[in-house]
Amino acid sequence: MTDVAAGVLALGVALFLGVYLVSVLDRFVSDLVAGHGLTANVFWAGPRRAVLLLLQQPSRTERPDAEAWAFAPALLGALGALGLATIPLAPELPLADNADGIVLFGAAMALVMVAVFLHGWSANSVFPLIGAYRFVALALSYEMPLALVLISAALPAESLSVGEIIRSQTDVWNVIRQPLGLPIYMVTVAGLAFWGPLRLPDAADLSGGTRAEVSGPALAAWEVGRSMVLVAAAAMGAAAFLGGWLGPWLPGVVWMGLKTLVLLVLIVWSGHHLARVRTERFVVVAWVVLIPLALIDVFLSGWLALAAR
Amino acid sequence: MTIGTDHAPLFADVLFWMLAVGSVLAGWRVFRADSMVRAAYWLLASFAGTAGILLLLHARFLGLILLLMMAGEMTIMAAFMVMFMMNPAGLNPMNMVHQHRTAIIAGVGAFLGLAAVGVFGEFPARPLLDASQVTADLGVELLGDSMMVFETAGVALLATMIGSIALAAHRGRFGPADEGSEPPALVPEAETVRPGDSRDEEQS
């Protein structure tokens, strides 16, 4: 029972640090782009905004689906936590490293669509509703490539356990032996956490989209949940493609953190440098380019894995 | 009941009954909901309970795949129902049930039939020795003896999907969806007047 408690504690610490780190990174890149000098504000902007939101009055719309509206942020955060829980952060911390970890991760990330759709739909308001339908189109497009590149990562390990996938990369990381994997995965992560160029469901061109009618604690919960999904997805990228805890000199958990940090920086950087992609365009790119590329990735990885036996 | 060796039996029993009762309650809510989106997500909740029971039975892969598939499927189903029903948001309350007598007879009949199989059926009592072998066995079965069955079902489903996309797409088989349709005439038995045709109307 103490193992379970230690695992849950480690997960909580990882999530808290991850979400805080995302807020710091976001502010840091934004200040860098704007040409502001770097100040200590970078470290306080996130917590300050959280406190502000917690003190804000929650807004209401006419006849919303109140239960679903309150449920959506909780579901999003829970899915982020569940996704991170499938990833062993270090060999000595195998929290829920079950035999089908990568399928559990896939299931949690598939349910993100439900959380975002409910969040937009239940406000009973126009812009959130458009944002909700946008996310369905986005999610149905990124889901296939996401599943396919994760399956490719599992092929050399001959296991669906994330720990085994990391151990299979002892000689060479998946990012080298499956060069298509990580780039496709990073595009799908931007969609999954609706971050950067794929921030479509709550984009500025929809006046905030799914969160247009949300304020106060519910908005704080929503943004924290979204960061949690991003952290989980980045950690999975580090585990499935960058060898997770593998690395010389430093302890495993530090390597895991550093690799996750690199992927987080990439996504957060894209949010301040790349233009938003139109939904229709992304749908076409995903189905016409990403899915065939991901299928090639599956075939090549399977062939290599069979050849290596 | 086959229950995992690594769970305490009482804990597993309590979990099983919670999931089972939750599934049935969520299934009942599907028919009491007044919106297509709510009905679809109550059905998803019901499936989530079933997935939990599969996890308890150590069919981990099946349980998780059920959850993964149903998340997308229920959303797609809700979107299609909203599209076909012309209820733009799905938030407007509407009556979701019809053909009461047939539906009740079919539902109760199916429940009793499946329950009879569950209660009176003889199930082999084979304790699971290696839980990690379940997924491998499933893969061998899917691509071994049962390949024909599953591939046939898979291709049929794919054909259905392509067909529904062809019907729903803007660029359908009969050209763009918003061109060539005839708006109704303003006067009975008169010729149709399209918005762009006003000049012809003045000349005649």
Boltz contact constraints between the chains, C-beta under 6 A:
constraints:
  - contact:
      token1: [A, 99]
      token2: [B, 132]
      max_distance: 6.0
  - contact:
      token1: [A, 100]
      token2: [B, 60]
      max_distance: 6.0
  - contact:
      token1: [A, 100]
      token2: [B, 61]
      max_distance: 6.0
  - contact:
      token1: [A, 100]
      token2: [B, 64]
      max_distance: 6.0
  - contact:
      token1: [A, 103]
      token2: [B, 64]
      max_distance: 6.0
  - contact:
      token1: [A, 104]
      token2: [B, 64]
      max_distance: 6.0
  - contact:
      token1: [A, 106]
      token2: [B, 68]
      max_distance: 6.0
  - contact:
      token1: [A, 107]
      token2: [B, 64]
      max_distance: 6.0
  - contact:
      token1: [A, 107]
      token2: [B, 67]
      max_distance: 6.0
  - contact:
      token1: [A, 107]
      token2: [B, 68]
      max_distance: 6.0
  - contact:
      token1: [A, 110]
      token2: [B, 68]
      max_distance: 6.0
  - contact:
      token1: [A, 110]
      token2: [B, 71]
      max_distance: 6.0
  - contact:
      token1: [A, 110]
      token2: [B, 72]
      max_distance: 6.0
  - contact:
      token1: [A, 111]
      token2: [B, 71]
      max_distance: 6.0
  - contact:
      token1: [A, 113]
      token2: [B, 75]
      max_distance: 6.0
  - contact:
      token1: [A, 114]
      token2: [B, 71]
      max_distance: 6.0
  - contact:
      token1: [A, 117]
      token2: [B, 75]
      max_distance: 6.0
  - contact:
      token1: [A, 121]
      token2: [B, 37]
      max_distance: 6.0
  - contact:
      token1: [A, 124]
      token2: [B, 91]
      max_distance: 6.0
  - contact:
      token1: [A, 129]
      token2: [B, 89]
      max_distance: 6.0
  - contact:
      token1: [A, 136]
      token2: [B, 75]
      max_distance: 6.0
  - contact:
      token1: [A, 136]
      token2: [B, 79]
      max_distance: 6.0
